[in-house]
Amino acid sequence: MEINSYILVTPCKNEEKSLPKLAESVLTQTVKPIIWVIVDDGSTDKTPDILQDLTSKHKWVKNIRLNEKPRDLGIHVSHVYRTGFDYAINYCKENLLEYNYIGSIDADIILENNYFDSLIIEMGKNQNLGICSGHIGNIVNDKIIWSDFRDDLPSGGARLWRKKCFENTGGYLLTCSPDSVSNVKAKIQGWDTRQFEHIKAISTRAYASAEGQWKGYTKLGANNYFIGYTPIHVILKGIKLLHSRNKYFRNGVGLAYISGYFSEYIKNAPRIDDPEVIGYYKNNRLREILCSKMRFHSVRK
């Protein structure tokens, strides 16, 4: 088994503009996945044609077509991802293909050509590193806006799990904010999680903007309620968005985020049925954020 072998999964829906750029960046990776599963969630544009051409030329690229459904930023997206992971894992079992890592990448991402190779190298340096990603920027008005860097928080847009960590934390869970829950599960089980600033990827659209930023951030707030964020955490995060140095964040998304959270909070809506995750956000997360920022600024000095 190649030590740097990995499988890769991508969900997509109506991505005719971004999918060719993503495909080019995956096809030119210095270390390619042994299988790349792209799950088409009922696209109605030219996405199926692009996927047909891609799979006909590259046998290690597989496509699954789901029935047409409205775009859903809640739990449905975890079903789409899970379908891809299940297919890739079963395919490897049936074809006796072995791998050490499991990757995911959104359809609007463009990677450095050594992106996954660089992540695998970092994994090799730290055998306790369970999940990692690079630093992802978003293209807004033809400019790259880099998100605030958090060294302990892997991005969901283009990430890599160590296979053992993926299995140890229950695989890809069917829940809202599955990437956040995966990070928490990994930490609870004693794994390290990292984002690396020197490894870069670009998203071709603004963060949480697939259906408009207001709706995207409202849904993000609701999802953060579901997985256990505390009111003080959400208020601080909302204020940070409102007063961000990036003009991109100063268009009301902080209010949308807070509104989405408290609309669920006031209703006393159900939360994730996982005491460990709820307890983590109640007791640990704010302290970790402060420690991460202090460590980051001390390194920068």
N, C-alpha and C positions, 0 to 999 in steps of 0.2 A: 504493500500500500504506500502510495506517495504521501509523505508527511504533510504536504500542503494541499491535499485534495479536499474539495468542498462541493456541496450542492447549493443551488441558488434558486430562489422563488421570487416571482414578481406578479402582483395583481395589476390588472389594467381595465379601464373602461373608457372608450372613446378617446384614445390617446394617439390618434393618427399623426399629430404634430410632434409629439415628444418621443414616441416609441422608436423611430429610426435613429435618433441621437443616442438613446439609451442602448440600443442594439449595437451600434458602432463602438460604444465605450466598453461594453461587455466582451464583444468579439475581439477587441484589441488588448484585453487584459494580459499582462505578462504571465499570469497564472489563471487559466480559465477554469470554470467549474466543470466537474465531470458530467453534470446534468443541470440544465437551466429550464425550469418549469414556469411558463407564463400562463396565468389564469385569466382568461378573457371573461369579464363579468357582464356578458350580454351587450357588447359594443354594437352601436348602430351606424358608425362611420366606417372608414376604410381600415380600421384596426385589424379585422379578420384577414383582409387581403395581405397586409404587411406581415402578419404572423404566418400565414400560409407560405409566403415567399421565404421567410426566415427559417422555418422548420424544414422546408424542402432542400435548403442549401446546407443546413447544419444538423446532423442527426442527433447531436447531443442537446439540441434545443427542442423542448416539447411544449405543446399547447393544449390547454383544456378549455373548452367552451361551456360556460354556464348559461342558464336561461336568462333572458333579459329581465332586469329588475331596476328600479330607480337607484341612483347612487346613494349609498348609505354610509355615513361616517361613524356610525355606532358599531354595534356588535356584528353586523353583517360583514364588514370588512375582515373581521377575524375569521369568519367562515371561509371567505375567499382565500385568504392566506393559508388556512388550515388545509383546504383542499389541495393546494399546491405542495405543501410539506408532506402530506400523506402520500401523494402520488410519487414524489421524488424518493422518499424513504422506501416505499414498497418496490419501486422500480429498481433501486439499488440492491435490495434483498433478492429480488427475482433474477437479477443479472450478475450477482456476486460482485458488485462494485462496493468498494470500501472507501470511507471518507472520515476525516477528522473534524471537519467544521461544517456549519450550516449557515448559509447567508440569506439575507433578504434585501431586496432593493425595489424602491418605488419606480413607477413607470416614467416619472418626470425628472429622473436623476441623470446627470452626466458625471462619469468617474474619471479621475486620473488613471492612466493606463496601468499603473502599478498599485492601484487602490487595495485590492484584496491581498495581493502579495505583501504589501506593507503591513496590513492588519495581521496576517499570519505570522510575519516576523515578530511583531509585538507579542502575539500569543506565545511564540516560542521562548521569548525572554522571561515570561511570567506564567508558570504552569498553573497558577491559581486564577488567571484571568479567564473569566467565563463568557463575558459579552463585551464587544468593543465596536467602535465605529470611528470614522474620521469626522472632521468638522465640516458641516454642510452650510453653504451659502445659498441664498435665494435671489434669483434675477428679478428685479423690480425696476421698471422703467429703464431697461437696458443697463442697469447697474447691479453689481453683486452686493447684497446686504448680508453680512455675516451675523449669525445669531450669537448671543452671548455665550462664551465658551465655559463649559462646565466639565471638568476633567473626569468626574465620576459618573456622568450621565450619557451613555451611548445614545446617539440619534436613532430614531426608528426608520429613517429614510434609506439607509444603506448600512446594515450592521452585520456582524458575524458572531455566531455562538460557537463555543467549543462544544463538540457533540455531547460530551459527558455532562456539561452544564445544561444543555438543552433537555436532555433526558431526565436529569436530576430535578429539574424544576417543572416537570409535567408537560414538556413540549410547548407547542404554540397554543395558548389557552383561548377558549371561546369566551371572550369578555370585552367590555369596552376598554379602550386604551391598553391593548394587549402588550405593547412594547414596554409601557411603564410598569405593568404588573410583572412582566418577565424580569425587568431590572430588579424590582423589589424581591421577587422570589429568589433570584440569584444571590442577592446580598444576605437574605435571611439564611440561605444555605451555606454562607461563608465564602462565596465567590467574589472576586474583584470585578468591577465593571468600569470601563474607561472609554473616554472620548479623546482622540489624539488630534491636537491642533495642526500638526505638520502633515497630516494626511487629509487631502481635500476632495470634496465632491460638490457639485452644483445642482440645485433644483431649478428647473426652467420656469417655475412659477412661484408666486409669493406663498409663504407658509399659510396653511389652512385656508386656501383660496379656491379649492376645486368647485365650490358652489357659492363663492362670494365670501369675503373675509368676515363680515358680520355673522353670517350663519355658521361659518367655520369656527369662530372663536366662541360663539354661544354654545355650540356642541362641545367644544373643548372644555368649557366650564362645567357643563352637565356631566361629561365623562369624568372630570376630576372629582366631582361630588361622588359619583358612583364608586370610584376606587378608594375614597376615604380622605381626600384633602380636608383639612380643617378650615373653618372660616377665616382665621387670622392669616393662614398661608395664602388663601385665595385673594384676600384683600391686599396683601403686600404684593402679590404677583400682579394683580390688576393695576395697582398704583404704579408699579414699575413699568408696565406697558404704556400707561398714559403719559409717563414722563421720560420715556425712552429717548435717547439721543438720535435714534433712527426715525426720520419722518414717517417711514413706512408704518411704524407702530402707533403714530399719533393721530389716527383717524377714527378713534372710538372703539378699537378692538378691546381695549382694557375694560370699557363698560360692557361690551358684549360678553366678555369672559365672565365678569362678576355677575351679570344678569343671568347667564346660563347656569352658573353654580347655584345662586340663591333661589332661582325658580324651582329647582329640585329640593333645595334645603327647606324652603318654606312648606313644601308639600310633604316633607318627611318621606321622600321617595325611597324606594328600596336601594340598598347598597350592595356591593359585592359580598357574597357569602364566603368570606375568607378572613377570619379574625387576625391572621398574621399580617395581611396586607393593610387592613384597617389600623392595626396597632402600630405598624411601621410609620404610616403618615401621621398618626396621632402623637407618637413619642419620639421619632427619630429624624424625620425628613428636614425640618427647619434647622436643626443642629448640624446636619450633614452639609446643607447648603452654605451655612456660615463658615464651617471648617474648610470647605472646598474653596470658597472665595478667598479666605485668608491665606490658604496654601498657594493659590494661583498668584495672588498679588505679591507674596513673598518671593516666589520664583522669578517674577517679572522685574523685581527691583535689582 
